[in-house]
Amino acid sequence: MVRDIAPLLENKWADPAVVVVDSNLNFAIPLLGGHHGANEIARKLSELGAVPVLTTATEVHGKPSVEGIADRLGCKIFNKESTIAVNCALLDQEIEVLEVKGPRIVVVDEDVSVLVKSQQKTSEVKDNNKGKP
């Protein structure tokens, strides 16, 4: 299977989530995109009896990941290369999530992940609040 999909792979941000399941449905192993949906798919397959085998460091240690935090907040990761350093830091310490309302200019180090709120999510919240006092 790996050889079959290898030519189709681009990078961790563009590749689809891929989960391998044995023929007896014993195990569900995220092969690609653990932080990008594969871990969640493996968890859902546990409802059918498969044991999810999660190997991403943050999952193994029960810690949040930048990708998971961004997803829960409805954000996109602006500087994706930062997630390696920040995810490593999340393993050892609590990392504060700061919300900065604009207009502002924000200057950050390379080991700071910048999450940008999705315009669609912001619009949905505004639309849902129309007509409410």
C-alpha positions as CSV (number, residue, x, y, z in Angstrom):
1,M,0.0,0.0,0.0
2,V,2.8,2.5,0.9
3,R,4.4,2.0,-2.5
4,D,1.1,2.4,-4.2
5,I,0.4,5.8,-2.6
6,A,4.0,7.1,-2.5
7,P,3.9,8.8,-5.9
8,L,0.7,10.7,-4.9
9,L,2.2,12.3,-1.8
10,E,3.1,15.9,-1.7
11,N,3.6,17.1,1.9
12,K,1.9,16.7,5.3
13,W,-0.3,19.8,4.8
14,A,-1.7,18.6,1.4
15,D,-1.7,14.8,1.8
16,P,-5.0,13.1,2.8
17,A,-5.4,11.3,6.1
18,V,-4.6,7.6,5.5
19,V,-5.4,4.9,8.0
20,V,-4.4,1.2,7.6
21,V,-6.7,-1.4,9.0
22,D,-5.9,-5.1,9.1
23,S,-8.2,-7.6,7.4
24,N,-9.6,-8.7,10.7
25,L,-10.4,-5.2,11.8
26,N,-8.2,-5.6,14.9
27,F,-6.1,-2.4,14.5
28,A,-6.5,1.0,12.9
29,I,-3.1,2.7,12.3
30,P,-2.9,6.2,11.0
31,L,-0.2,6.1,8.3
32,L,-0.4,9.7,7.2
33,G,-2.0,12.8,8.6
34,G,-2.3,11.8,12.3
35,H,-2.8,15.5,13.2
36,H,-4.8,16.1,10.1
37,G,-7.7,13.7,10.6
38,A,-6.2,10.2,10.6
39,N,-6.1,9.9,14.4
40,E,-9.8,10.8,14.5
41,I,-10.7,8.3,11.8
42,A,-8.8,5.6,13.8
43,R,-10.8,6.5,16.9
44,K,-14.0,6.3,15.0
45,L,-13.0,2.8,13.7
46,S,-12.8,1.7,17.3
47,E,-16.6,1.8,17.3
48,L,-16.3,-1.2,15.0
49,G,-13.9,-3.0,17.2
50,A,-10.5,-1.9,15.9
51,V,-7.9,-0.7,18.4
52,P,-6.6,2.7,17.3
53,V,-2.8,2.7,17.3
54,L,-1.9,6.3,17.6
55,T,1.8,7.2,17.3
56,T,1.9,11.0,17.1
57,A,3.9,12.2,20.1
58,T,1.3,14.6,21.4
59,E,-1.4,11.8,21.3
60,V,0.8,9.3,22.9
61,H,1.4,11.6,25.8
62,G,-2.2,12.9,26.0
63,K,-1.2,16.5,25.0
64,P,-2.9,18.8,22.6
65,S,-1.3,19.6,19.2
66,V,-1.1,22.9,17.4
67,E,-3.2,21.3,14.6
68,G,-5.8,20.1,17.1
69,I,-6.0,23.5,18.9
70,A,-6.4,25.3,15.5
71,D,-9.2,22.9,14.5
72,R,-11.1,23.4,17.8
73,L,-10.8,27.2,17.5
74,G,-11.8,27.2,13.8
75,C,-8.4,28.6,12.7
76,K,-5.9,28.0,10.0
77,I,-2.2,27.7,10.8
78,F,-0.4,30.6,9.2
79,N,3.2,29.5,9.7
80,K,3.0,25.8,9.4
81,E,6.7,25.2,9.8
82,S,6.4,26.4,13.4
83,T,4.3,23.4,14.5
84,I,7.3,21.1,14.9
85,A,8.9,23.3,17.6
86,V,5.6,24.1,19.3
87,N,4.3,20.5,19.3
88,C,7.6,19.5,20.9
89,A,7.2,22.2,23.5
90,L,3.6,21.1,24.2
91,L,5.0,17.8,25.3
92,D,7.0,19.4,28.1
93,Q,5.1,22.4,29.2
94,E,1.8,24.3,29.1
95,I,1.8,26.7,26.2
96,E,-0.5,29.7,26.5
97,V,-2.9,30.4,23.6
98,L,-3.2,34.2,23.2
99,E,-5.9,35.9,21.2
100,V,-5.0,39.2,19.7
101,K,-7.8,41.3,18.3
102,G,-6.9,43.6,15.4
103,P,-6.0,45.7,13.8
104,R,-2.6,44.9,15.0
105,I,0.9,43.9,13.8
106,V,2.3,40.8,15.4
107,V,6.0,39.9,15.3
108,V,6.8,36.4,16.4
109,D,9.8,34.1,16.7
110,E,10.0,31.0,14.5
111,D,8.9,28.7,17.3
112,V,5.5,30.5,17.7
113,S,2.6,29.1,15.8
114,V,0.2,31.8,14.4
115,L,-3.4,30.8,14.1
116,V,-5.7,32.9,11.9
117,K,-9.4,32.7,12.5
118,S,-11.4,31.5,9.6
119,Q,-13.4,34.2,7.9
120,Q,-16.2,31.7,7.3
121,K,-16.4,30.8,11.0
122,T,-16.4,34.5,12.0
123,S,-19.2,35.2,9.4
124,E,-21.2,32.2,10.6
125,V,-21.1,33.5,14.2
126,K,-22.1,37.0,13.0
127,D,-24.9,35.5,10.9
128,N,-26.2,33.3,13.8
129,N,-26.3,36.4,16.1
130,K,-28.4,38.6,13.7
131,G,-31.6,39.6,15.2
132,K,-30.6,38.7,18.7
133,P,-30.5,41.4,21.3
